[in-house]
Amino acid sequence: MVYREMGKTGEKVSALGFGCMRLPTLDNGIDIPQATRMLRHAIDNGVDYVDTAWGYHNGQSEPFVGEALKEGYREKVNLATKLPSWLIKSREDMDHYLDEQLKRLQTDVIDFYLLHALNKRFWDNLVKNNVFDFMDRAKSSGRIKHIGFSFHDTLETFKKIVDAYDWEFCQIQYNFLDTDHQAGTEGLNYAYKREMGVIVMEPLRGGKLVRRVPGDVQKIWDLAPQKRSAVEWALRWVWNNPAVGVVLSGMSSMEQVEQNLEIADAALPNSLTSQELSLISRVREIYISRIKINCTACGYCMPCPNNVAIPDSFEIYNDAAMFDDVEGARRAYNNFFKPENRASKCIECGRCEELCPQKIPIIEKLKEVAALLE
């Protein structure tokens, strides 16, 4: 296993982190025997960063991790979990959730504690409820060793949050396709220059970069002198960046654990050749060329007067085209969108089109989304 510096935390952690958000399941929840074997096998082979959160697996992930790390495994890992930002209504709530998480995880200290899924709304609410006092006291009391945040919003908001506190680390979505999405490459470098450790989530874009590789993309991968799977190309690209500390993988089978462990052995910064990086750039260009709607998710079109989830609808529609997966996009759309937020609810008022910086014919495109996904 390769270990990397995590900025001003002073810690060296495994390049591969075990994300406990996609564990194998049975009808009643997590397949505890199988998930325990997977987690312990990863730790036995050098993984020392274990990531969970309050809401993962409908609240079952933290208690599972607490049990799985018994018999000496807790002492072998850096344990990470997250404050459920969306549930915070008062300063007291922050201590309440942290104390409950310590009980769930059967530990006295969280090594890496994050404010979960920060966006502008969650951050403003946390600041209003004195999150700075909470973080300072949680650290001084010894309940938290290192403090950071995970992030899902614009680059502007990311920089604002980074500048607001003496953070030790952050967690961002990053892969060879999402270099300009959310924090992106610029945000990663912004944090790294401030000596923050950087944890990467979604290196495979939730599996989309590897689950169904389009034929024109596979032809590019096949040109490489050294043959690698799509999984290895995607992970190696993230690890190639010396600013990255840990790369989280939400593993759901022992096969995935073994595969990721093998790839992680070569997780060295600047280890890809210029020819290999050029190949990955060509793959990225192909994916981008398959995008149907040039939406940047800036949000200027929101809120929609009739509650249509415009940028989210376009994102799933684009995913269907980019990854040759209409059925998967249809499932995601109908599982996660309430009927009142779907594209077919557009009343063609035109407000969104007046505000769109990209001048997208939104009314027409929403009709396309509805026709394909609903």
N, C-alpha and C positions, 0 to 999 in steps of 0.2 A: 504494500500500500504506500502511496505517495502522501506526504503530509505537507500542508501549506501554512504559511503565516496568516494569521487573522488580524492584521492591522494593529491598532493600539491595544487590543485585548491582551497581547503578549502570548496568546495561545497558538500552538501548532495543531492543526486538526486534519483529519483525513480528507483527502480531496473528494471522496464520495461520502455523501451523507444519506442516511436512511430516513426517507419521509414516510411517516405512518398515517398517510391519508388515503392510500389505495390498497390496503391489506386484503388478502383473500377473505371471502365471506361465505357464510352459510345462510340459511333462511332466517336465523335468529340473530344475525350480526357477524362479527369477526370470527373467522375460523381460527380460534385461539391456539390449538396445538400446532397447526401449520404456520401461522404467523409468528409464533414464538420460535419455532425451528429456524425460520428464515432470518429473523432479527438476530438471534444468537449466532447463527452461522456467519452472518455479515460481521458481527463484532469479533468473533473468533478469527476472522481473516483481515482484521485491521480497521474496520469502520469504527470510528469513535465519536461520530456526531449523529444523534438520534433526534428527529424533529417530530413534534406532535402539536396539537392545538385543542382548545376547548371544544370546538364543534365537530372535529373530524369523526367520521363514522357515527354521526348522531350522538356524539358525546361518549362513545365507547373507547376511543383511541387512547386518551390519557390513562384511564384505569387499566387498559390492556398493557400499556408500556410500563406502568408501575409494577405489575405482576411479572412481566417478561424480564425485567431488569433485576429480579431477585437472584439469589445464589451467586452473588459477586459481580454480576454484570453492571450494576449501577456504577461501581467504582471504575469501570473501564471506559466510560463514555462521557462526552459532554452532552447534557440533556437540554433540549430546547423546547419551549412551549410559548404560547402567545395569549396576551390579554384580548378577550373578545370585544373589540372596540365598539361594535354596533350595539352592545348590551349596556354600555355605560351611561348611567343617568346622573351619577353623583360621584364625588371624590371617594365616598365610602365603598361604592361598588368596586372600585379598583382593588382595594385591599381584600374585599370579599372574594373576588374571583381568584386572586393570587393565592389566598389561604386555602381555598377549595382545591386549587390545582396542586398545591403541595401535598394535600391529603390524597388526592387521586393518584398522584405519581409516587406516593410513599417515600418522599424525600424531604430534606430540610432546606435544600437550596436548588434553584434553577440556574444552571450554568449560563445559558443564553436565553434571555427573556425578550420577547418582541411585542410591540404594539401591533396588533394583527390587521392586515389589509388596509393600511391607511389610504384615505383619499381626503380631499379638502373638507368634506362634511364631517367625517369621523375625526379628523385632526382638530378642526375648529371646536368641536364639542369636547374633546379631551382637554384642550387648552383651557376652555371655559371652566372645566371641572378640576383644574389644578393638577394636571398630569405631571408637571415638573416636580412638584412636591412628592407625589407618589413615587416617581422613579428614584429621586434622591433618597427617600426614606427606605424604600425597598432594598436599595443597595447598601445603605449604611447599616440596616438591620441584619444583613447577611442572607436575606431570603433570595436575592438575585446577585449573581456574580457579574454578568455583563448585560448591558441594556442596548436594544436596537429596535428596529421596526421592519415590517414587511409592507410592500407598497403596490398599489394599483391605481394610478391616476396619471396626470400629465407631468412632463419634465419640469415645468414651472413649479408645480406643487411639490415635486420631489426636492428641488433645490431649496424651496422655502422651509421644508421640514428639516432637511439636513442642516441648514444654517441656524435652526432654532434651539439646538441643544448640543451638548458634547457627546454625541452618540459614539458607541464603540463599533457598531456594525449595522448593516442593513441587509435586506433580502429583496431581490428584484426578479421579475420575469425577464429571461434573457435566453436567446437562441439565435442561430444564424439567420433566421427570418425576421426576428423582432428587434433588430438593431436600432430602429427609430421609433419603437413602440413603448409607451409609458416612459420609464426612466431611460431605457436604451443605453447605447454605448456612451453617450455624453454624460448621462447620469451616473453610470458605473465609474467613469473616470473622475467625475466630480467628487464622488464619495471616496474613492481611492486616494485622491490627492489630499484629502483630509484625514488620511491614515485610518479610515474605517475599514474593517473587514467586510468583504462582500460575499454574500451567499446567493447563489443562483437557483431559482426554481423554474419549472417548466422548460428544461433544456431540450425536451423533445416536443414541446408545445402540446402537452397533454397526450402525447403519443401520436399526434397527427402527422408529424414529420416522418414517422416510421411505420405506421399501421397499414397504410395503403399507399405505397410509393407509385406515383404516376409513371407510365411508361417512358415519357420523355425525360423525366428526372433520373430514372434508373439507367438510361442510356449514358447519361453523364457520369454517374457513379461507376459504371462499367469501364469507363475510359482510364480510370486510375491504375497506375502500374501495380500498386499494392491494393489488393482487394479488401474492402471493409464493408461491414453491414451499414445500413442507414443509421442504426443506433450508434455505432462507433463513430461515424463521421460527425454526427450531431454532438455527441459528448466531447469528442476530441477537439472540436472547434471551440467549445466553451472553455475547456481546460487549457487551451493554447494561450489564453489571455492571462498574463501574470497578475493582473488586478483581481482575478477571481480567487476566492478562498475555497469554499465548499460548493459542490454541485449536488443538489438534492435530487434523489430519484425516488418516486413513489412506487416502490416495487410490490407486485401482487402475486408473484410466483417464485419458487426457488430457482427456476430457469433464469428469470430476470436478475436475481441476486448474483448467480454465478456469472452471467454475461457481464454485468456491471462491474463486478470485482475484477474480472479479467481485463476489461478496458481501462479501469482505474489504475492498473499497474503501469500504464504508459501515460499517465495524466501529468505530463511535464509541460511547463510553459514554453512557448516558442518552439515546440517540437514538430509542428507541421511545416512542410516545405512551401516555398512560394507557389510551386506548381499545384500542390494540394489545396492551398488557400484559394487559388484561382478557380479550381474545380468547384469548390464550395460556393464561390461567388456566382458561377454560372448556374448552379442549382437554384440559388436564391433568386436569380433573375427569372428563371423559368416559373417558379412559384408566383412571383410578383406579376408576371405577364398573364397569369391565369385569373387574376383578380378582376371581378366583374364591375364592382362599384368602387370608385376612388374616394372612399370615405376615410378620413383621418381620425374619426371618433373625437373631434374637438368639442362636440356637445353644444355648439351654438344653436342647433335646431331644437334643443330641449329647454324646458319641458314642452312636449307636444300638448296642445289644448285638448286633444282627445286621448291622451295618455299612450300613444303608440311609442314603443321602444325603438326609435329609429336607428341609432348607431348599432345597437345590439342585433337588430334584425339584419342589417347590412353585413355585420361581421360573420354571422352564421351562414348567410347566403354566399359570401365570398369563400368561406371554408369549404362549402359544398363543391365549388368550382376548383379551388386550389388543390384539394386533396382527393378529387374524384370520389366523393363520398356523400351523395345526396341522401341516402338512407340515414347515415349517422347524423347529418345536419338536421334532417327532419325530426329525428328522435329528440335531439337537443332542443330544437325549437319548440316542439310541442310539450316537452317535459318541463322546461324552465320558464316558458312565457305564459303568463295568465291570459285567458281569452281576451280580456279588455286591453291588453298591451300589444296584440298581434297586428301585423301589417294591414290586414283586411279592415281594421277599424279606422283607417285613414278616411277623413271626411273631405279631403281635398281643399282645405282652407287656404293653403299656399303659404302660411306663415313661415314654415321651415325653409322653403325655397328662397324666400327673401333674405334669410339670415345665413344661408350656407356659403362659406368662403370658397368652397370648391365648385359652386354653381351646379351641383348635382340635381338632375330632374327627379327630385325625391318622390313626388306623387307617382310618377311612372314606374320608378324602381320598386316602390313598395308593392305595386301591383304584381311585379315580377316575383318578389319574395313570396307573396301570398300564393301565387299560382304554383310555385315550386315546393314550398314547405308546408302549407296548411292542408 
